[in-house]
Amino acid sequence: MIQIVTADGRAEREVISAMRARAAAKNAEIEAAAAAIMEAVRQEGYAAVERYSLQFDHSAPYEIEKEKLEEAYAACDPALAAAMEHAAANIRDYNEKLLAQSRQWRNPDGGMVGRVVRGVSRVGVYVPGGTAAYPSSVLMNAVPAKVAGVGEIIMVTPPTENLNNAVLAAARIAGVDRCIAVGGVQAVAALTYGAGLIPRVDKLVGPGNAYVAAAKRLAYGSLDIDMIAGPSEVLVIADESANAKYAAADLLSQAEHDKLASAVLLTTRWDLAQAVDAEIVRQTGYLSRSEIMQASLRDFGCAIVCRDLAQAAELANEIAPEHLEIMTQDPQALLPAIRNAGAVFLGAWSPEPLGDYLAGPNHVLPTSGTARFFSPLSVDSFLKTMSVIQYDRASLERVHGQVAGMAEAEHLTAHANSIRVRFEN
C-alpha cells in the first residue's frame, strides 16, 4: 500500500516536496469568504455575528450556563470522565513543571533588572462541533491556560442541536470560565473585535475547519493565535529491532485523520519496510476509516530505506514532522540528533496516541515543517513577560556618560539630556 524507496538523493526529495505542497495549497474562495465575514463583524458588531450564526448554524449565539456543564459531566460515561480527569491531571502537572517564574537580580552595574511573568488576561478556545468534536482538545487548550494564570477562558463551540456532552464535561474539568454557543468565522471575528455577549480576547487557540483557519490567519495581529494547523503527519524511525505491527499501527493512527495526512517510515532495513507495508494492508482491513487511510497512504505515505540511523535523523530534521516516533534499540541515543519535531515519542511503548490524549505534553503541534521554528502549545503560549529596570543614583552615575554618549551618537539629544540633567550641579 505504501511506496518503498531507497534514499538516493531524489526519492526522499520527492517525499519532502509532496509534504510541503500540502501546506502551500490555499483556497482563494475560502480566504475571501472569511475576510468578508471578519470585516462585517468588525464594522457591524454583534448584529453581523447573529446574522451569520442564523445563516450557517440556524441559531443565534447564546451563553451555555454552568449548570449545563455540570449536567453534561454527570451524564458522561464514567470511564470517559475518569480518563479525562486523568488526562487533565497529567497536563496540569506537566505545565506546572514548565511554568516560568518572575525574577529580579543585580547586574554588573549594581542596578536591579529582571522579568515579570504574567498570564494573558483573556483567552478564547475554539471547539468544533458535530462529528469533529474533540473533548481532548478542550483539555489540551484550556488546562495550560489555567496553569499560566489566564484571567478568563472563553470557550466557543457551534450551536448544534445537541451539544456534545463530552466536550462540555471537558470544559467543566478544565475550568473554562464561560462557554458560548457560536461557531465559524463569526465566532473568530467576535473574539477578535468583541461583539455583544462575546468579549474580545487576547489570544485564540483551538482547531477548526478551513474557514476557521483562514479567519485565525486574518485575526493574527489583532490578537495572538496558537498556530495555523496543516494536515496531520507522523514520521517513524525504525531499525531492525522495531516491531512491524506497532510501526504500521502508528502510521495508520495519523493516516486516518484525513486524505492529506502524511505517514512516513524511515528505516535501515528493506525487509522491515516490506513487513510494515504488509501489516498496513492487514490492519486497514478491519479499521473503520479505511478509505481515508488508503488515500492518505497512497498520496502521502512512503517508506524510505536509509543507509544508517544518522541519515534517517537528518531526513527527519529536514521534514520536521508534527509527530516523530523513534523505534530503535536505544531511542534515547538518537534523541540528541533530532532538532526539528513537534513531539518525539521514544520506544515501542510510547505510541503517538498516548501524546494525543493522556501523557501530559500537548497535542497542538506545529505541522508542515514549521517545527523548524514553532513549538508545541504549552503554558508558555499563554504567558507574556515585562522587563523591569531599577537603578539607584550610584548605579546610574557609573554608566551615565556611556548612555548619553550612545544617545548622541544616534543624534537623539533628548535621550542624552534625560540622563545628564540628573547629574547637573
BAFIKOL-356268 format. One record per residue (C-alpha): residue in one letter; x, y, z; residue number from 1. Coordinates in steps of 0.001 Angstrom, whole numbers, plus 500000, padded with zeros to 6 digits. Layout:
! BAFIKOL-356268
  rest       x       y       z   nr
     A       X       Y       Z  NUM
...
***
This chain:
! BAFIKOL-356268
  rest       x       y       z   nr
     M  500000  500000  500000    1
     I  502899  502372  500647    2
     Q  505712  503084  498255    3
     I  509106  501777  499380    4
     V  512173  503593  498092    5
     T  515862  503767  498843    6
     A  517294  507139  499894    7
     D  519263  508109  496801    8
     G  519127  511912  496833    9
     R  515990  512019  494680   10
     A  513304  509763  496165   11
     E  513411  511363  499592   12
     R  513295  514846  497994   13
     E  510011  513915  496331   14
     V  508518  512895  499687   15
     I  509559  516167  501305   16
     S  508263  518199  498344   17
     A  504897  516463  498482   18
     M  504526  517198  502187   19
     R  505361  520853  501662   20
     A  502923  521131  498770   21
     R  500061  520169  501090   22
     A  500744  523210  503257   23
     A  501021  525546  500277   24
     A  497533  524788  498984   25
     K  495082  527553  499912   26
     N  491583  528086  498664   27
     A  491146  531687  497488   28
     E  487366  531442  497808   29
     I  487625  530376  501447   30
     E  490041  533203  502202   31
     A  487750  535753  500552   32
     A  484643  534477  502332   33
     A  486386  534558  505709   34
     A  487671  538079  505053   35
     A  484171  539320  504199   36
     I  482686  537941  507427   37
     M  485557  539284  509518   38
     E  485091  542754  508063   39
     A  481319  542664  508534   40
     V  481707  541802  512209   41
     R  484372  544471  512641   42
     Q  482028  547107  511265   43
     E  478618  545896  512475   44
     G  479465  544070  515681   45
     Y  477016  541619  517200   46
     A  474356  542171  514524   47
     A  476646  540585  511938   48
     V  477600  537742  514292   49
     E  473948  536935  514863   50
     R  473124  537163  511159   51
     Y  475854  534735  510125   52
     S  475118  532406  513029   53
     L  471483  532175  511958   54
     Q  472523  531679  508329   55
     F  475071  528919  508930   56
     D  474031  527313  512219   57
     H  470316  528206  512345   58
     S  470679  529597  515845   59
     A  471611  532899  517432   60
     P  474598  532776  519799   61
     Y  473774  532058  523427   62
     E  475532  531502  526727   63
     I  475861  527895  527870   64
     E  475120  528043  531567   65
     K  477452  526473  534125   66
     E  474607  524178  535180   67
     K  474687  522673  531686   68
     L  478354  521778  532150   69
     E  477572  520070  535435   70
     E  474724  518151  533811   71
     A  476969  517085  530952   72
     Y  479631  515877  533383   73
     A  477054  513879  535330   74
     A  475693  512353  532099   75
     C  479142  511496  530763   76
     D  480203  507858  530683   77
     P  482056  507345  533999   78
     A  485019  505644  532334   79
     L  485405  508527  529876   80
     A  485049  511094  532669   81
     A  487749  509304  534668   82
     A  490052  509214  531633   83
     M  489553  512944  531047   84
     E  490225  513708  534722   85
     H  493427  511635  534479   86
     A  494477  513426  531295   87
     A  493771  516842  532835   88
     A  495863  515957  535884   89
     N  498807  514921  533693   90
     I  498503  518036  531523   91
     R  498344  520218  534631   92
     D  501367  518526  536213   93
     Y  503430  518803  533010   94
     N  502694  522506  532578   95
     E  503181  523367  536253   96
     K  506699  521978  535987   97
     L  507338  524200  532932   98
     L  505862  527384  534390   99
     A  508334  530273  534176  100
     Q  508813  532433  537266  101
     S  509351  536166  537686  102
     R  512946  537023  538632  103
     Q  514981  540066  539660  104
     W  518750  540348  540137  105
     R  521624  542833  540289  106
     N  523527  543381  537067  107
     P  527267  544272  536982  108
     D  526421  547996  537248  109
     G  524695  547408  540562  110
     G  521271  548129  539086  111
     M  518329  545853  539579  112
     V  516944  544209  536436  113
     G  514520  541388  535901  114
     R  511475  539975  534261  115
     V  507867  539789  535404  116
     V  505844  536862  534057  117
     R  502073  537220  533685  118
     G  499329  535163  532122  119
     V  497421  536944  529378  120
     S  494137  538431  530527  121
     R  491627  536592  528370  122
     V  491873  533569  526046  123
     G  489378  532159  523573  124
     V  489242  528415  522919  125
     Y  487556  527374  519685  126
     V  485990  523908  519782  127
     P  484486  522402  516606  128
     G  481016  520910  516779  129
     G  479264  517961  515183  130
     T  481343  514922  514247  131
     A  484594  516894  514721  132
     A  484021  517484  518444  133
     Y  487162  516579  520367  134
     P  486997  516831  524179  135
     S  490737  516118  524343  136
     S  491375  519428  522549  137
     V  489417  521275  525226  138
     L  491758  519865  527868  139
     M  494910  520479  525815  140
     N  493999  524117  525175  141
     A  492343  525158  528425  142
     V  494375  523422  531142  143
     P  497738  525048  530205  144
     A  495967  528413  530087  145
     K  494697  527847  533616  146
     V  498178  526934  534808  147
     A  499522  530127  533209  148
     G  497113  532189  535280  149
     V  494946  533416  532417  150
     G  492279  535675  533873  151
     E  489333  534351  531860  152
     I  488931  531466  529425  153
     I  486068  531754  526924  154
     M  485141  528574  525048  155
     V  483117  528894  521844  156
     T  481510  525995  520020  157
     P  478873  525896  517265  158
     P  475249  525878  518491  159
     T  474423  522368  517307  160
     E  471031  520880  518148  161
     N  472586  518609  520761  162
     L  475793  519995  522222  163
     N  478435  517328  522755  164
     N  478286  516138  526375  165
     A  481932  515055  526433  166
     V  483074  518478  525203  167
     L  481020  520250  527871  168
     A  482263  517824  530514  169
     A  485840  518532  529421  170
     A  485168  522268  529756  171
     R  483995  521685  533307  172
     I  487086  519569  534118  173
     A  489450  522136  532587  174
     G  487906  525040  534479  175
     V  486646  527029  531499  176
     D  485086  530257  532773  177
     R  482444  530859  530098  178
     C  481018  528756  527260  179
     I  479246  530450  524366  180
     A  477393  528640  521598  181
     V  478743  530335  518489  182
     G  480947  528919  515754  183
     G  482554  529504  512397  184
     V  484291  532623  511153  185
     Q  481763  534762  513009  186
     A  482991  533299  516315  187
     V  486608  534089  515444  188
     A  485634  537605  514425  189
     A  483609  538186  517591  190
     L  486515  537075  519769  191
     T  488851  539293  517743  192
     Y  486830  542519  517951  193
     G  484333  541881  520733  194
     A  480622  541648  519917  195
     G  477671  541673  522292  196
     L  477919  538877  524841  197
     I  481162  537687  523216  198
     P  484176  539536  524638  199
     R  487374  540424  522859  200
     V  490229  538077  523763  201
     D  493996  538437  523755  202
     K  494719  535013  522303  203
     L  492689  532466  520321  204
     V  493525  528778  520288  205
     G  491895  525576  519110  206
     P  491235  523669  515872  207
     G  488625  524385  513226  208
     N  487746  523850  509596  209
     A  489356  525641  506648  210
     Y  487172  528737  507175  211
     V  488121  528984  510850  212
     A  491802  528533  509963  213
     A  491549  531332  507385  214
     A  489833  533588  509915  215
     K  492522  532931  512527  216
     R  495158  533868  509968  217
     L  493330  537149  509322  218
     A  492852  537816  513040  219
     Y  496529  537427  513877  220
     G  497953  540788  514818  221
     S  494720  541961  516416  222
     L  495196  539056  518779  223
     D  497639  536191  519135  224
     I  496850  532682  517891  225
     D  498278  529259  518604  226
     M  499198  528339  515021  227
     I  497659  527585  511624  228
     A  497452  523821  511666  229
     G  498046  521882  508470  230
     P  497271  518224  507740  231
     S  498404  515772  510389  232
     E  501658  513842  509981  233
     V  503748  511153  511591  234
     L  507269  510003  510888  235
     V  508626  506751  512330  236
     I  512350  505992  512519  237
     A  512850  502238  512906  238
     D  515822  499888  512975  239
     E  515967  496094  512897  240
     S  514648  495885  516482  241
     A  511315  497522  515601  242
     N  508023  495637  515667  243
     A  506418  495956  512225  244
     K  502938  495567  513679  245
     Y  503420  498511  516035  246
     A  505013  500716  513371  247
     A  502141  500052  510947  248
     A  499524  500773  513609  249
     D  501153  504087  514460  250
     L  501403  505158  510820  251
     L  497711  504354  510388  252
     S  496775  506308  513512  253
     Q  497666  509511  511683  254
     A  496609  508443  508192  255
     E  493028  508139  509449  256
     H  492780  511885  510159  257
     D  492200  512920  506547  258
     K  493283  512233  502982  259
     L  496020  514871  503207  260
     A  497628  513308  506285  261
     S  501192  512112  505859  262
     A  502741  508910  507249  263
     V  506435  508244  506570  264
     L  508671  505398  507693  265
     L  512446  505853  507770  266
     T  514209  502555  508307  267
     T  517585  500944  507891  268
     R  516047  497652  506694  269
     W  514241  496935  503406  270
     D  512692  493776  504861  271
     L  511233  495808  507761  272
     A  509696  498254  505285  273
     Q  508054  495329  503486  274
     A  506788  493877  506761  275
     V  505317  497223  507786  276
     D  503595  497535  504414  277
     A  502077  494058  504817  278
     E  500843  494992  508294  279
     I  499306  498210  506948  280
     V  497308  496179  504422  281
     R  496199  493716  507106  282
     Q  495229  496297  509721  283
     T  493482  498599  507264  284
     G  491134  495712  506515  285
     Y  489470  495912  509929  286
     L  489672  499643  510703  287
     S  486680  501938  510196  288
     R  488261  504766  508192  289
     S  489965  502562  505636  290
     E  489041  504703  502625  291
     I  490634  507795  504164  292
     M  493722  505861  505239  293
     Q  494178  504300  501805  294
     A  494015  507700  500096  295
     S  496411  509256  502600  296
     L  498968  506466  502303  297
     R  498679  506332  498534  298
     D  499378  510032  498085  299
     F  501492  510939  501125  300
     G  502694  507648  502601  301
     C  506167  506305  501989  302
     A  508880  504080  503424  303
     I  512441  505270  502827  304
     V  515291  502857  503371  305
     C  518294  504766  504741  306
     R  521919  503689  504904  307
     D  522009  504247  508702  308
     L  520229  505986  511568  309
     A  522300  509138  511127  310
     Q  520869  509608  507641  311
     A  517384  508874  508977  312
     A  517812  511575  511631  313
     E  518964  514115  509045  314
     L  515941  513395  506845  315
     A  513654  513666  509870  316
     N  515147  517054  510692  317
     E  514551  518259  507154  318
     I  510949  517058  507162  319
     A  510406  518447  510706  320
     P  507320  516309  511348  321
     E  504461  517016  513694  322
     H  504928  513616  515399  323
     L  508220  511702  515383  324
     E  508443  508171  516744  325
     I  511832  506558  517349  326
     M  511533  502759  517366  327
     T  515165  501746  517727  328
     Q  517229  499592  520055  329
     D  518259  502699  522018  330
     P  515883  505582  521205  331
     Q  517427  507910  523799  332
     A  520758  507629  521987  333
     L  519227  509036  518797  334
     L  517369  511887  520516  335
     P  520375  514296  520562  336
     A  520469  514107  516755  337
     I  516840  515286  516467  338
     R  516494  519059  516088  339
     N  513114  519527  514414  340
     A  509895  517828  515513  341
     G  506674  518821  517227  342
     A  506688  515894  519661  343
     V  509096  512964  519941  344
     F  507940  509525  521122  345
     L  510686  507217  522316  346
     G  510433  503443  522090  347
     A  507848  500805  521266  348
     W  505682  501602  524283  349
     S  505220  505307  523541  350
     P  502733  505342  520660  351
     E  501617  508698  519288  352
     P  498010  508477  520611  353
     L  499468  508483  524136  354
     G  500510  512068  523457  355
     D  497202  512891  521817  356
     Y  495257  512109  524941  357
     L  496926  511396  528243  358
     A  500678  511745  528816  359
     G  500677  515484  529560  360
     P  502560  517241  526710  361
     N  500277  518982  524252  362
     H  498789  517565  521071  363
     V  498589  521034  519491  364
     L  501797  520791  517454  365
     P  503481  522535  514524  366
     T  502815  520873  511161  367
     S  504034  521066  507576  368
     G  507670  521593  508506  369
     T  507016  524513  510854  370
     A  508586  522559  513725  371
     R  511786  524114  512368  372
     F  510746  527326  514152  373
     F  507480  526719  516068  374
     S  506934  524883  519347  375
     P  504043  522879  520786  376
     L  501301  524672  522679  377
     S  502127  524822  526396  378
     V  501864  527048  529429  379
     D  504481  529270  527735  380
     S  501960  530029  524988  381
     F  499695  531815  527475  382
     L  502365  533882  529191  383
     K  503747  537308  528433  384
     T  506663  538994  530105  385
     M  507601  542524  531144  386
     S  511180  543584  531696  387
     V  511974  545536  534872  388
     I  514809  548036  535477  389
     Q  515630  549871  538704  390
     Y  518935  551773  539143  391
     D  519798  553942  542114  392
     R  521844  557159  541770  393
     A  525179  555436  542255  394
     S  524444  552760  539679  395
     L  523282  555279  537074  396
     E  526234  557582  537769  397
     R  528671  554810  536871  398
     V  527257  554498  533363  399
     H  525556  557822  532632  400
     G  528330  559040  530345  401
     Q  528171  555905  528241  402
     V  524374  556044  527933  403
     A  524439  559710  526961  404
     G  527276  559109  524534  405
     M  525406  556319  522750  406
     A  522305  558514  522531  407
     E  524277  561382  520993  408
     A  525890  559002  518506  409
     E  522355  558326  517287  410
     H  521550  562073  517260  411
     L  518939  561649  519978  412
     T  519876  564617  522129  413
     A  516745  564460  524284  414
     H  517684  560929  525248  415
     A  521124  562153  526296  416
     N  519601  565096  528135  417
     S  517327  562767  530107  418
     I  520462  561191  531562  419
     R  522619  564301  532020  420
     V  520063  566514  533793  421
     R  520210  564127  536729  422
     F  523867  564980  537348  423
     E  523894  568745  536771  424
     N  525071  570903  539653  425
***
